[in-house]
Amino acid sequence: MIKGAVVSDLHMFAGRTRAEYVLPHLHGALSECDLLVLNGDIFDLRWTTLSSVPATIKEAVAWLEDLTLQFPHCRIHYVQGNHDCSQSFSAALDTLVTRAPGFSWHADCFYLENAAFLHGDCVHRKVSARGLSAYRKPWKDVRKRGRAANACYRALMRSGIVEAAPRLYFRPERMARRIMSYLDRNDHAAASAVEHVFVGHTHVPFHDFSYGGRRFHNTGCALFRHRFNLIRFELGEA
């Protein structure tokens, strides 16, 4: 059996993350896993507190490379989200693949056995791969937000609005329906074999939600006022 773990939405380097508190839990799980899926928005290039986006990308790649060295037995698959899909970061991930044989990355989706892993930012409306690319366009050439914008966002976080809105809008059933629509449009054959779907993006954790004969799982996030939901799984034959 393939023993794995999946996380998303750590939003590392953003001022509102609490990734430093949840990473020890991740490291503890990896000592017993063959596979780790980093399911998007692991790093936050737009809201970084570092000096620039290039500096953030450099630190992000260093973190990933260090992770491969700490857990050489564990294959690592990186699935991009909207906050970490910049063209510059994609190029840096290509370079990392050449240095770290156990590391792979995927622009939008990763299939393994009877499972699909995707960030989940296809849930805002029914979209194809082209529609998702259009949605992500503002993040492709992302720029670091300034202090004033960061201060406003922190104020929204403290108000609870950022936490409450996704819970009201992204109900598990709506999310499951739109995700399957996206997968079916882009690779019907692969989607038809899927029994488990692992997503993030909405910051609303849930586990083992049944819809359309499939099980859906959301890994939550590592932001303040939200719940982190590291999920461990076993799939097929190794």
N, C-alpha and C positions, 0 to 999 in steps of 0.2 A: 504493500500500500504506500502511496505517496502521502506523507504527513506534512501538512503545510499550515501557514498562518497568513492572514491578509489584514492589512490596515490601510487607512486612507486619511486624508485631511489632517495631517499633522501641522500643516501651515508653518513649518519651521522658518525661522528668521522674522516672522511677523511679531509685532509687539503684543498681540493678544493670545499667542499660543502658550500652552502649558506642556509642550512636547517633552521638556526636560523631566517631567514627572512620570510620563507614560513610557518613555523609552526603556527604562529598566525592565518593565513588564514585557516589552517586545524582545529584548535581549534574552530574557529568561526563557521565553517560548522558543526562540531560535536554536537553543541548545538541544532541543528535542525534535526539530523539524528538518525536512529535506528541501523545503521550498518556502520562499517568502514572496508574496505579491504585494508590492507597494502600489496601491490602487488610486493614485492621482492626488494632486494638491499636497504632496509630501512637503514641498517647499512653496513659499509664497513670494513670487518675484515682484508682484505689484506693490505689496505692503511690507516689503523688507525693511528692517531697521539697520541693515548694513549700508555702506556708503554708496553703493550703486548696484544695478542689476548684474553687470559682469562680475563684481566682487561676490555677489550672492551665488551666482552660478559656479564660480570657482570653489566656494565653500561647500556647496551642495554636492559637487562631484567628488570632492575630497571626503565628505561624509560617506557617500555611497561606496567609494573605493575602500575606505577603512572598514565598512561593514562587510565587504567581501573578504577582507583579510581576517577579520575576527571570526567569521563563520564560513570557512572554506568548503565545508561539507554541504552548505545550503545554497541551492540555486536561487537567484534573485531575479524576479521579473518586475520591471517598472512600467506601469501603465500611466500615461500622462493624463492629467486633468486640465481644467481651464487655467488654473493659476500657475501651472508649470509646463505649458506647451509652447513656450517661445521658441522661435527658430534657432536662436543662439544656444539655448539649453539642449535642443534636439541634437545639434552638431556636437556639443560637448558629450552627450550620451553616446553618440557614435564612436567618439574617441575612447571613451571608457570601455566600451565593448572589446576593443582591441587589446586592452591591458588586463581585463578581468574576464577570464573565460567563463565563469559561472554567472555572468551578468547579461541580461537581455532587456530590451525596452520595446514598448509598443505604443503607437500613437493614440489608439482609441480602444482596443479590445484584445483580450488574450483568452484563447480557448485551451482547456486542458481536460482530457477525458470527457466527462459529462458536465463540465462546469464552464461558465463564462465569467470573466472578470473585466469590468469596465468602470470608469469613474462615475458615470451616471449623469453627466451634464447634458444628455440628450432628453431629459425629462421635462424641459420647459414647454415643449410642444412636440408633436409627432414630426420627426426629422429623419432624413437619410444621412449618409456620410457627408454629402455636400452641404446639407443644412447644418450639421454639427460644425463643419469647417467654417461656415459663415458666422455661427455663434461665437466661435473661438477667435475670430479675426482680431478683436481688440487686444488679445493676450499674445498674439504671435510676435508682435514687435513691442512688447510691454515696456512701460517706463515706470520707474519708481515714483510712488506717490509722496508728496511732500508732508511736512510736519502738520500743516493745517488740516489736510485731508485725513491724516492718521488720527488727529485729535477728534475730529468729527466722528470717525468710525468707532473709536473707543467709547465716545459718548453714546452712540447707538447701541453698542454692546452692553453698556451698563444699564441702559433703559430696558433691555429685555426684548426689544422689537425684533432684532436680528435672530434671536432664538425662537420667538413665538411664530413668526410668519411662516417659516418652512413647515412647522408642525401642522399649521392650519391648511396649507396649500398642498404639500407633498405627502398626501396620504399614501400608505403602502400600496393600496390597490391601484391608484392612479399612476404611481411610479412604476409598478410592475407592468402595467398595460403599455406604457410608452416605451419602456425598455425593450419589451418583446417586439413591439412594432419596429423599433430601430434595428434590432438584431435580425429580424426577418427580412427587412428591406435590403440589408447589406450582405447577408450570407445565409440564405434560407436553409441550406443543407446543414450548415454548422449549427444554426439556431435550433433546428428541429431535434437535434440530439442532446440539447442542454436540459439538465434536470435541476441544476443549482446555478443561481446568478448572484454574484457578489458585487456590490456597488458602494458608493459613498456619496459625496457631493452635497446632499441635502442637510447633512449634519444631524439627521434624525435616525438614531440607531434602532434596528429591529433584527430579529433573527427567526429564520424558519417560517417566514410568511408564505402561505400557499396561495398560488394563483395560476390558473390555466395548466394545472398538472406539474408546476415547477415550484421550487422553493427559492425564496428571495431573502437576501441577507444584507444589511447595511451596517457598515463599520463605524458609524458615528464620526466624531472628530476630537481633536485635542485642543479645542479652543475653550477659553474661560466660559463658564456657565453652561457648557455642553457636556455630553457624556461620550467617553471614548469606549469603543466596543471592538477590541481585538478579537478576531474570530479564528479559531483553529479548525482544520478540516482534514479529512482523509478521502482520497480519491483513488479508484481503480488499482491497477497493477503498476508498480514502479518500473 
